[in-house]
Amino acid sequence: MCMNKRILLIEDEKNIARFIELELSHEGFSVSTCFDGREGLQKALEENMKIDVILLDVMLPGLNGIEVCRRIRSHSQVPIILITARDAVMDRVAGLDAGADDYIVKPFAIEELLARIRSILRRTAAAPESRDLLKYKNITIDQAAYTAYVDEKMIELTKTEFDLLRLLIENKNRVCTRDHILERVWGYQSDVETNVVDVYIRHLRAKLPDSASTYIETVRGVGYVMRE
């Protein structure tokens, strides 16, 4: 899976960037590195079709990572993993608002970063399970086009948000545990932190209009469910 896969790394701390670049290269990835937000944005837009995953630090000179992510997303759906030293929920939500597919908090083990990259590549490569429309109350999702509608109005979702909504609809009336959601949407094992699920659920609810935002119920201590 790694061979010929191109990673764009935008990280201003050169020691960290060099370490990540060496590890990814050892795993068979082709890595391009930028140390400045504006340079990274230019590189991402110039080589859009040639990049498989972008690793994007939040704290960058020139242009911060959140703004870089937002501008990339307005032109491309390339998977973006944010690298952040900030562990606060609001910082994560800002990244999701900008269109990031995932995030990882410093300091992190290189094995975890590799697992996240492989997971996002698997999700990108996977064909939709069905080309049919999937419906739940006034929500309709087109699995082939990766689009979602509420009362026939399209809702802008990232691929991760779409996959999360689809999983809940596919399992309506059945409680999805956090571990199950992590495995199905992110491809992670249960030993990875599960609060990423809570952050994305909160953000998905905020993107849905009032008529649909309450459909996702929290089952305390277990997970989430959409009931008929």
LOFI-20355 format. One record per residue: residue number from 1; chain; x, y, z of N, C-alpha, C in turn. Coordinates in nm, 2 decimals, decimal comma. Example, Ala and Ser with C-alpha at 12.3 -4.5 7.8 and 13.67 -1.06 7.14 Angstrom:
residues 2
 seq mol    nxx    nyy    nzz   caxx   cayy   cazz    cxx    cyy    czz
   1   A   1,32  -0,57   0,78   1,23  -0,45   0,78   1,32  -0,33   0,78
   2   A   1,28  -0,22   0,71   1,37  -0,11   0,71   1,29   0,00   0,79
This chain:
residues 228
 seq mol    nxx    nyy    nzz   caxx   cayy   cazz    cxx    cyy    czz
   1   A   0,08  -0,12   0,00   0,00   0,00   0,00   0,09   0,13   0,00
   2   A   0,20   0,12   0,06   0,29   0,24   0,08   0,36   0,28  -0,04
   3   A   0,40   0,18  -0,12   0,48   0,21  -0,24   0,41   0,31  -0,33
   4   A   0,49   0,41  -0,37   0,44   0,51  -0,46   0,34   0,60  -0,40
   5   A   0,31   0,59  -0,27   0,22   0,68  -0,21   0,30   0,81  -0,16
   6   A   0,24   0,92  -0,20   0,31   1,05  -0,17   0,25   1,12  -0,05
   7   A   0,34   1,16   0,04   0,30   1,24   0,16   0,36   1,38   0,15
   8   A   0,28   1,48   0,17   0,33   1,61   0,18   0,33   1,65   0,33
   9   A   0,45   1,67   0,39   0,47   1,70   0,53   0,49   1,85   0,54
  10   A   0,41   1,92   0,62   0,42   2,07   0,64   0,45   2,08   0,79
  11   A   0,57   2,10   0,83   0,61   2,11   0,97   0,73   2,20   0,98
  12   A   0,72   2,30   1,07   0,83   2,40   1,08   0,94   2,36   1,17
  13   A   0,92   2,26   1,26   1,03   2,21   1,35   1,11   2,11   1,27
  14   A   1,23   2,16   1,23   1,31   2,08   1,13   1,35   1,94   1,18
  15   A   1,38   1,94   1,31   1,43   1,81   1,37   1,31   1,71   1,36
  16   A   1,19   1,75   1,40   1,07   1,67   1,40   1,04   1,63   1,25
  17   A   1,05   1,73   1,16   1,02   1,70   1,02   1,11   1,60   0,96
  18   A   1,24   1,61   1,00   1,34   1,52   0,95   1,32   1,38   1,00
  19   A   1,28   1,37   1,13   1,25   1,24   1,19   1,14   1,17   1,12
  20   A   1,03   1,25   1,10   0,91   1,19   1,04   0,94   1,15   0,89
  21   A   1,01   1,24   0,82   1,05   1,21   0,68   1,13   1,08   0,67
  22   A   1,22   1,06   0,76   1,31   0,94   0,76   1,22   0,81   0,79
  23   A   1,13   0,82   0,89   1,05   0,71   0,92   0,95   0,67   0,81
  24   A   0,89   0,77   0,75   0,80   0,75   0,64   0,87   0,69   0,52
  25   A   0,99   0,75   0,49   1,07   0,69   0,37   1,10   0,55   0,40
  26   A   1,14   0,52   0,52   1,17   0,38   0,55   1,06   0,28   0,53
  27   A   0,93   0,34   0,55   0,82   0,25   0,53   0,77   0,25   0,38
  28   A   0,85   0,32   0,29   0,82   0,31   0,15   0,74   0,43   0,09
  29   A   0,71   0,53   0,18   0,64   0,65   0,13   0,74   0,74   0,06
  30   A   0,69   0,82  -0,04   0,77   0,93  -0,10   0,72   1,06  -0,03
  31   A   0,82   1,13   0,03   0,78   1,24   0,12   0,84   1,37   0,07
  32   A   0,76   1,47   0,06   0,80   1,61   0,03   0,78   1,69   0,16
  33   A   0,87   1,78   0,19   0,86   1,85   0,32   0,87   2,00   0,30
  34   A   0,78   2,07   0,36   0,78   2,22   0,36   0,78   2,26   0,51
  35   A   0,85   2,38   0,53   0,87   2,43   0,67   0,79   2,56   0,70
  36   A   0,71   2,60   0,60   0,63   2,73   0,61   0,49   2,71   0,56
  37   A   0,39   2,77   0,62   0,26   2,76   0,59   0,23   2,80   0,44
  38   A   0,28   2,91   0,40   0,25   2,96   0,26   0,32   2,86   0,16
  39   A   0,44   2,82   0,19   0,51   2,73   0,10   0,43   2,60   0,09
  40   A   0,39   2,55   0,20   0,31   2,42   0,20   0,18   2,43   0,13
  41   A   0,11   2,54   0,14  -0,01   2,56   0,07   0,01   2,57  -0,08
  42   A   0,11   2,64  -0,12   0,15   2,64  -0,26   0,18   2,51  -0,32
  43   A   0,26   2,43  -0,24   0,30   2,30  -0,28   0,18   2,21  -0,30
  44   A   0,09   2,22  -0,20  -0,03   2,13  -0,20  -0,12   2,16  -0,32
  45   A  -0,14   2,29  -0,35  -0,22   2,33  -0,46  -0,16   2,29  -0,60
  46   A  -0,03   2,31  -0,61   0,04   2,28  -0,73   0,04   2,13  -0,76
  47   A   0,05   2,05  -0,66   0,07   1,90  -0,68  -0,05   1,83  -0,63
  48   A  -0,17   1,89  -0,63  -0,29   1,83  -0,58  -0,31   1,69  -0,62
  49   A  -0,31   1,66  -0,75  -0,34   1,52  -0,79  -0,23   1,42  -0,77
  50   A  -0,11   1,47  -0,72   0,00   1,38  -0,70   0,02   1,34  -0,55
  51   A  -0,06   1,40  -0,46  -0,04   1,39  -0,32  -0,15   1,29  -0,27
  52   A  -0,11   1,19  -0,19  -0,21   1,10  -0,13  -0,25   1,14   0,01
  53   A  -0,17   1,20   0,09  -0,20   1,24   0,23  -0,11   1,36   0,26
  54   A  -0,18   1,46   0,33  -0,10   1,58   0,38  -0,09   1,57   0,53
  55   A   0,03   1,58   0,59   0,05   1,59   0,73   0,08   1,74   0,76
  56   A  -0,01   1,80   0,84  -0,01   1,94   0,85   0,00   1,99   1,00
  57   A   0,11   2,05   1,03   0,13   2,11   1,16   0,04   2,23   1,18
  58   A  -0,02   2,25   1,30  -0,11   2,36   1,32  -0,03   2,49   1,34
  59   A   0,08   2,49   1,42   0,15   2,61   1,45   0,26   2,63   1,35
  60   A   0,24   2,71   1,24   0,33   2,73   1,13   0,36   2,88   1,11
  61   A   0,48   2,91   1,07   0,51   3,05   1,03   0,45   3,08   0,90
  62   A   0,42   3,21   0,87   0,37   3,25   0,74   0,22   3,24   0,74
  63   A   0,16   3,12   0,76   0,02   3,09   0,76  -0,01   2,97   0,85
  64   A  -0,09   2,99   0,95  -0,11   2,88   1,04  -0,18   2,76   0,97
  65   A  -0,17   2,64   1,03  -0,21   2,52   0,97  -0,36   2,51   0,95
  66   A  -0,44   2,58   1,04  -0,59   2,58   1,02  -0,63   2,65   0,90
  67   A  -0,56   2,76   0,87  -0,59   2,84   0,75  -0,54   2,77   0,63
  68   A  -0,43   2,70   0,64  -0,37   2,62   0,53  -0,47   2,51   0,49
  69   A  -0,52   2,44   0,60  -0,62   2,34   0,58  -0,75   2,39   0,51
  70   A  -0,80   2,50   0,55  -0,92   2,56   0,50  -0,90   2,59   0,35
  71   A  -0,79   2,65   0,32  -0,76   2,69   0,18  -0,74   2,56   0,09
  72   A  -0,67   2,46   0,14  -0,66   2,34   0,06  -0,79   2,28   0,04
  73   A  -0,87   2,27   0,14  -1,00   2,20   0,13  -1,10   2,27   0,03
  74   A  -1,08   2,40   0,01  -1,17   2,47  -0,09  -1,13   2,43  -0,23
  75   A  -1,02   2,37  -0,25  -0,98   2,32  -0,38  -0,96   2,17  -0,40
  76   A  -0,95   2,10  -0,29  -0,92   1,96  -0,30  -0,98   1,88  -0,18
  77   A  -1,00   1,75  -0,21  -1,05   1,66  -0,10  -0,93   1,57  -0,06
  78   A  -0,81   1,60  -0,08  -0,70   1,52  -0,04  -0,70   1,50   0,11
  79   A  -0,68   1,38   0,16  -0,69   1,36   0,31  -0,58   1,44   0,38
  80   A  -0,62   1,50   0,49  -0,54   1,59   0,57  -0,54   1,54   0,72
  81   A  -0,42   1,51   0,77  -0,41   1,48   0,91  -0,33   1,60   0,98
  82   A  -0,40   1,66   1,08  -0,34   1,77   1,15  -0,25   1,72   1,26
  83   A  -0,13   1,78   1,27  -0,04   1,75   1,38  -0,04   1,87   1,47
  84   A  -0,08   1,85   1,60  -0,10   1,96   1,69  -0,04   1,93   1,83
  85   A   0,01   2,04   1,89   0,06   2,02   2,03  -0,05   2,06   2,12
  86   A  -0,16   2,11   2,07  -0,28   2,15   2,15  -0,38   2,04   2,16
  87   A  -0,41   2,00   2,28  -0,50   1,89   2,31  -0,64   1,93   2,34
  88   A  -0,67   2,07   2,34  -0,80   2,12   2,38  -0,90   2,08   2,27
  89   A  -1,03   2,06   2,32  -1,14   2,03   2,23  -1,16   2,14   2,12
  90   A  -1,15   2,26   2,16  -1,18   2,37   2,07  -1,07   2,37   1,96
  91   A  -0,95   2,34   1,99  -0,85   2,33   1,88  -0,88   2,22   1,78
  92   A  -0,93   2,11   1,84  -0,96   2,00   1,75  -1,08   2,04   1,66
  93   A  -1,18   2,10   1,72  -1,30   2,14   1,65  -1,26   2,24   1,54
  94   A  -1,17   2,33   1,57  -1,12   2,43   1,47  -1,07   2,35   1,35
  95   A  -0,99   2,25   1,37  -0,94   2,17   1,26  -1,04   2,10   1,18
  96   A  -1,15   2,05   1,25  -1,26   1,98   1,18  -1,33   2,08   1,10
  97   A  -1,35   2,20   1,15  -1,42   2,31   1,08  -1,35   2,34   0,95
  98   A  -1,22   2,33   0,96  -1,14   2,37   0,84  -1,13   2,25   0,74
  99   A  -1,18   2,13   0,78  -1,19   2,02   0,68  -1,09   1,91   0,70
 100   A  -1,02   1,91   0,82  -0,93   1,80   0,84  -1,00   1,67   0,86
 101   A  -0,93   1,56   0,81  -0,99   1,43   0,82  -0,96   1,36   0,95
 102   A  -0,84   1,40   1,01  -0,80   1,34   1,14  -0,70   1,43   1,20
 103   A  -0,66   1,40   1,32  -0,56   1,48   1,39  -0,48   1,39   1,48
 104   A  -0,36   1,43   1,51  -0,27   1,35   1,61  -0,20   1,46   1,70
 105   A  -0,19   1,43   1,83  -0,14   1,52   1,92   0,00   1,49   1,96
 106   A   0,09   1,59   1,95   0,23   1,58   2,00   0,23   1,57   2,15
 107   A   0,33   1,49   2,20   0,42   1,40   2,13   0,34   1,27   2,10
 108   A   0,38   1,21   1,99   0,31   1,09   1,94   0,42   0,98   1,91
 109   A   0,38   0,86   1,91   0,47   0,75   1,87   0,45   0,74   1,72
 110   A   0,57   0,72   1,65   0,57   0,71   1,50   0,48   0,60   1,46
 111   A   0,46   0,49   1,54   0,38   0,38   1,50   0,23   0,42   1,49
 112   A   0,19   0,52   1,58   0,05   0,57   1,57   0,03   0,65   1,45
 113   A   0,13   0,73   1,42   0,11   0,81   1,29   0,10   0,72   1,17
 114   A   0,19   0,62   1,16   0,18   0,53   1,05   0,05   0,46   1,04
 115   A   0,00   0,42   1,16  -0,13   0,35   1,16  -0,24   0,45   1,11
 116   A  -0,24   0,57   1,14  -0,34   0,67   1,10  -0,33   0,69   0,95
 117   A  -0,20   0,70   0,90  -0,18   0,72   0,75  -0,24   0,60   0,68
 118   A  -0,20   0,48   0,72  -0,25   0,36   0,65  -0,40   0,35   0,66
 119   A  -0,46   0,38   0,77  -0,60   0,38   0,78  -0,67   0,47   0,68
 120   A  -0,62   0,59   0,67  -0,68   0,69   0,59  -0,66   0,65   0,44
 121   A  -0,55   0,59   0,41  -0,53   0,54   0,27  -0,63   0,42   0,24
 122   A  -0,65   0,34   0,34  -0,75   0,23   0,31  -0,89   0,29   0,29
 123   A  -0,92   0,38   0,37  -1,06   0,44   0,35  -1,07   0,51   0,22
 124   A  -0,96   0,58   0,17  -0,96   0,65   0,05  -0,97   0,55  -0,07
 125   A  -0,91   0,44  -0,06  -0,90   0,34  -0,17  -1,03   0,26  -0,17
 126   A  -1,10   0,24  -0,06  -1,21   0,16  -0,06  -1,33   0,21  -0,14
 127   A  -1,38   0,12  -0,22  -1,50   0,16  -0,30  -1,62   0,16  -0,21
 128   A  -1,72   0,24  -0,24  -1,85   0,24  -0,16  -1,91   0,10  -0,16
 129   A  -1,97   0,06  -0,05  -2,02  -0,07  -0,04  -2,15  -0,09  -0,13
 130   A  -2,21   0,02  -0,16  -2,33   0,02  -0,24  -2,34   0,15  -0,31
 131   A  -2,40   0,14  -0,43  -2,42   0,27  -0,51  -2,56   0,32  -0,48
 132   A  -2,64   0,25  -0,40  -2,78   0,30  -0,37  -2,78   0,41  -0,27
 133   A  -2,89   0,49  -0,27  -2,91   0,59  -0,18  -2,94   0,53  -0,04
 134   A  -2,89   0,58   0,06  -2,92   0,54   0,20  -3,00   0,65   0,27
 135   A  -3,12   0,61   0,33  -3,21   0,71   0,38  -3,24   0,68   0,53
 136   A  -3,25   0,79   0,60  -3,29   0,79   0,74  -3,37   0,91   0,77
 137   A  -3,50   0,90   0,80  -3,59   1,01   0,82  -3,57   1,11   0,71
 138   A  -3,53   1,24   0,74  -3,52   1,34   0,63  -3,37   1,35   0,58
 139   A  -3,29   1,25   0,62  -3,15   1,25   0,57  -3,14   1,15   0,46
 140   A  -3,07   1,19   0,35  -3,04   1,10   0,24  -2,89   1,11   0,21
 141   A  -2,82   1,00   0,20  -2,68   1,00   0,16  -2,66   0,92   0,04
 142   A  -2,58   0,97  -0,05  -2,54   0,91  -0,18  -2,41   0,85  -0,16
 143   A  -2,40   0,72  -0,15  -2,28   0,65  -0,11  -2,17   0,66  -0,23
 144   A  -2,22   0,67  -0,35  -2,12   0,67  -0,46  -2,06   0,81  -0,47
 145   A  -2,14   0,91  -0,45  -2,09   1,05  -0,46  -2,04   1,11  -0,33
 146   A  -2,05   1,04  -0,22  -2,01   1,09  -0,09  -2,07   1,22  -0,06
 147   A  -2,20   1,23  -0,08  -2,28   1,35  -0,05  -2,39   1,32   0,04
 148   A  -2,43   1,41   0,13  -2,54   1,40   0,22  -2,64   1,51   0,21
 149   A  -2,77   1,48   0,22  -2,87   1,58   0,21  -2,97   1,57   0,33
 150   A  -3,01   1,69   0,37  -3,12   1,69   0,47  -3,23   1,78   0,41
 151   A  -3,35   1,72   0,39  -3,46   1,78   0,32  -3,42   1,83   0,19
 152   A  -3,34   1,75   0,12  -3,29   1,78  -0,02  -3,19   1,89  -0,03
 153   A  -3,14   1,94   0,09  -3,04   2,04   0,09  -2,91   1,97   0,12
 154   A  -2,81   1,99   0,04  -2,68   1,93   0,06  -2,60   1,98   0,18
 155   A  -2,55   1,89   0,26  -2,47   1,93   0,38  -2,32   1,90   0,35
 156   A  -2,24   2,00   0,37  -2,10   1,99   0,34  -2,03   1,90   0,45
 157   A  -1,99   1,78   0,42  -1,92   1,69   0,51  -1,79   1,65   0,46
 158   A  -1,69   1,63   0,55  -1,56   1,57   0,51  -1,59   1,42   0,49
 159   A  -1,49   1,35   0,43  -1,51   1,21   0,41  -1,53   1,14   0,55
 160   A  -1,45   1,18   0,65  -1,46   1,12   0,78  -1,60   1,14   0,84
 161   A  -1,65   1,26   0,83  -1,79   1,29   0,88  -1,89   1,21   0,80
 162   A  -1,87   1,20   0,67  -1,97   1,12   0,59  -1,96   0,97   0,64
 163   A  -1,85   0,92   0,65  -1,83   0,77   0,69  -1,90   0,75   0,83
 164   A  -1,88   0,85   0,92  -1,94   0,84   1,05  -2,09   0,84   1,04
 165   A  -2,15   0,93   0,97  -2,29   0,94   0,95  -2,35   0,81   0,89
 166   A  -2,28   0,76   0,78  -2,32   0,64   0,71  -2,32   0,52   0,81
 167   A  -2,22   0,51   0,89  -2,21   0,40   0,98  -2,33   0,40   1,08
 168   A  -2,36   0,52   1,13  -2,47   0,53   1,23  -2,61   0,49   1,16
 169   A  -2,63   0,54   1,04  -2,75   0,51   0,97  -2,76   0,36   0,93
 170   A  -2,65   0,30   0,89  -2,65   0,16   0,86  -2,68   0,08   0,98
 171   A  -2,65   0,13   1,10  -2,68   0,05   1,22  -2,79   0,12   1,30
 172   A  -2,89   0,18   1,24  -2,99   0,24   1,31  -3,06   0,14   1,40
 173   A  -3,10   0,20   1,52  -3,16   0,12   1,63  -3,06   0,03   1,70
 174   A  -2,93   0,03   1,66  -2,83  -0,05   1,72  -2,72   0,04   1,77
 175   A  -2,69   0,03   1,90  -2,59   0,12   1,96  -2,45   0,08   1,91
 176   A  -2,38   0,18   1,86  -2,24   0,17   1,81  -2,15   0,21   1,92
 177   A  -2,07   0,12   1,97  -1,97   0,16   2,07  -1,86   0,24   2,01
 178   A  -1,79   0,32   2,10  -1,68   0,40   2,05  -1,57   0,32   1,98
 179   A  -1,54   0,20   2,04  -1,44   0,11   1,98  -1,49   0,06   1,84
 180   A  -1,61   0,03   1,83  -1,66  -0,01   1,70  -1,65   0,10   1,60
 181   A  -1,69   0,22   1,64  -1,68   0,34   1,55  -1,54   0,36   1,51
 182   A  -1,44   0,35   1,60  -1,30   0,37   1,57  -1,25   0,27   1,47
 183   A  -1,29   0,15   1,49  -1,25   0,04   1,40  -1,31   0,06   1,26
 184   A  -1,44   0,09   1,25  -1,50   0,10   1,12  -1,47   0,23   1,04
 185   A  -1,46   0,34   1,12  -1,45   0,47   1,05  -1,30   0,51   1,03
 186   A  -1,22   0,48   1,14  -1,08   0,52   1,14  -0,99   0,40   1,11
 187   A  -1,03   0,28   1,14  -0,95   0,17   1,12  -0,85   0,14   1,24
 188   A  -0,89   0,21   1,35  -0,80   0,20   1,47  -0,84   0,08   1,56
 189   A  -0,75   0,03   1,63  -0,78  -0,07   1,73  -0,82  -0,01   1,86
 190   A  -0,88  -0,08   1,95  -0,94  -0,03   2,07  -0,84   0,04   2,17
 191   A  -0,71   0,02   2,15  -0,62   0,08   2,25  -0,59   0,22   2,21
 192   A  -0,64   0,27   2,10  -0,62   0,41   2,06  -0,73   0,49   2,14
 193   A  -0,70   0,62   2,17  -0,79   0,70   2,25  -0,92   0,71   2,18
 194   A  -1,03   0,70   2,25  -1,16   0,70   2,19  -1,23   0,84   2,19
 195   A  -1,17   0,94   2,25  -1,23   1,07   2,26  -1,24   1,14   2,12
 196   A  -1,16   1,09   2,02  -1,17   1,14   1,89  -1,31   1,12   1,83
 197   A  -1,38   1,01   1,88  -1,52   0,98   1,83  -1,61   1,09   1,89
 198   A  -1,59   1,12   2,02  -1,68   1,22   2,08  -1,67   1,36   2,01
 199   A  -1,54   1,39   1,97  -1,52   1,52   1,91  -1,59   1,52   1,77
 200   A  -1,57   1,42   1,69  -1,63   1,41   1,56  -1,79   1,41   1,57
 201   A  -1,84   1,34   1,67  -1,99   1,33   1,68  -2,04   1,47   1,71
 202   A  -1,97   1,54   1,80  -2,01   1,68   1,84  -2,01   1,77   1,71
 203   A  -1,91   1,75   1,63  -1,89   1,84   1,52  -2,00   1,80   1,41
 204   A  -2,03   1,67   1,39  -2,13   1,63   1,30  -2,26   1,68   1,34
 205   A  -2,30   1,67   1,46  -2,42   1,73   1,51  -2,43   1,88   1,47
 206   A  -2,32   1,95   1,49  -2,32   2,10   1,47  -2,34   2,13   1,32
 207   A  -2,30   2,04   1,23  -2,32   2,06   1,09  -2,46   2,03   1,04
 208   A  -2,53   1,94   1,11  -2,66   1,91   1,07  -2,76   2,02   1,11
 209   A  -2,86   2,04   1,04  -2,96   2,14   1,08  -3,04   2,10   1,20
 210   A  -3,11   2,19   1,27  -3,18   2,16   1,39  -3,27   2,04   1,37
 211   A  -3,33   2,02   1,26  -3,42   1,91   1,23  -3,36   1,78   1,24
 212   A  -3,23   1,77   1,23  -3,16   1,64   1,22  -3,05   1,63   1,33
 213   A  -3,01   1,74   1,40  -2,90   1,74   1,49  -2,93   1,65   1,61
 214   A  -3,06   1,63   1,64  -3,09   1,55   1,76  -3,10   1,40   1,73
 215   A  -3,09   1,36   1,61  -3,10   1,22   1,57  -3,00   1,13   1,63
 216   A  -2,88   1,19   1,65  -2,77   1,11   1,70  -2,78   1,11   1,86
 217   A  -2,82   1,00   1,92  -2,83   0,99   2,06  -2,71   0,94   2,13
 218   A  -2,68   0,99   2,24  -2,56   0,95   2,32  -2,61   0,84   2,42
 219   A  -2,55   0,73   2,42  -2,58   0,62   2,52  -2,46   0,63   2,62
 220   A  -2,48   0,68   2,74  -2,37   0,71   2,83  -2,29   0,59   2,86
 221   A  -2,16   0,60   2,85  -2,07   0,50   2,88  -2,05   0,39   2,78
 222   A  -2,13   0,41   2,67  -2,13   0,30   2,56  -2,09   0,36   2,43
 223   A  -2,18   0,45   2,37  -2,15   0,50   2,24  -2,26   0,58   2,19
 224   A  -2,30   0,56   2,06  -2,40   0,64   2,00  -2,50   0,56   1,91
 225   A  -2,62   0,61   1,89  -2,72   0,54   1,81  -2,81   0,64   1,75
 226   A  -2,87   0,60   1,63  -2,97   0,67   1,56  -3,09   0,58   1,56
 227   A  -3,20   0,62   1,62  -3,32   0,53   1,64  -3,43   0,58   1,54
 228   A  -3,50   0,47   1,49  -3,62   0,50   1,42  -3,74   0,52   1,51
